């Protein structure tokens, strides 16, 4: 079984941040790295990043709390 840290693109925080900033989703990142979505989600969580399509990430267009 491979882990998130077995993939160089997921291990390097700066490279991963560049891909996230480019607008890639979790699914697109997993296809690009050749791993599962769970590996990508774990890597993002470990590096303190959030990507489009990640579970538990609130979309910006949803306004909660009357702001």
C-alpha positions in Angstrom: 0.0 0.0 0.0 1.4 3.4 -0.9 1.1 6.4 1.4 0.9 10.1 0.5 4.5 10.6 1.3 5.5 8.1 -1.3 4.6 10.6 -4.0 7.1 13.4 -4.6 4.4 15.9 -5.9 2.5 15.5 -2.6 5.6 15.5 -0.3 6.9 18.8 -1.6 4.7 21.5 0.0 5.7 24.3 -2.4 5.0 22.2 -5.5 1.6 21.1 -4.1 0.7 24.7 -3.2 1.5 25.8 -6.8 -0.8 23.2 -8.1 -3.6 24.1 -5.7 -3.1 27.8 -6.5 -3.4 26.9 -10.2 -6.9 25.7 -9.4 -6.5 21.9 -9.6 -9.1 19.9 -7.7 -8.4 16.9 -5.5 -9.4 14.6 -8.3 -7.1 16.3 -10.8 -4.3 16.2 -8.3 -4.8 12.5 -7.7 -4.8 11.8 -11.4 -1.7 13.9 -12.0 0.2 12.2 -9.1 -1.1 8.7 -9.9 -2.5 8.1 -6.4 -5.9 8.0 -4.6 -7.9 11.0 -3.6 -7.4 10.0 0.0 -3.6 10.4 -0.4 -4.1 13.9 -1.8 -6.5 14.9 0.9 -4.1 13.6 3.6 -1.2 15.5 2.0 -3.3 18.7 1.8 -4.3 18.3 5.5 -0.7 17.6 6.6 0.6 20.7 4.7 -2.3 22.9 5.9 -3.7 23.5 2.4 -7.2 23.2 0.9 -8.1 22.4 -2.7 -11.2 22.7 -4.8 -13.5 19.6 -4.3 -12.0 18.7 -0.9 -14.4 17.3 1.6 -15.1 19.5 4.6 -14.0 22.7 2.8 -16.8 25.3 2.7 -17.2 26.8 -0.8 -16.7 30.6 -0.8 -20.1 31.3 -2.4 -22.0 29.9 0.6 -22.8 32.7 3.1 -23.6 31.3 6.5 -24.4 33.3 9.6 -25.8 36.4 7.9 -22.4 37.9 7.0 
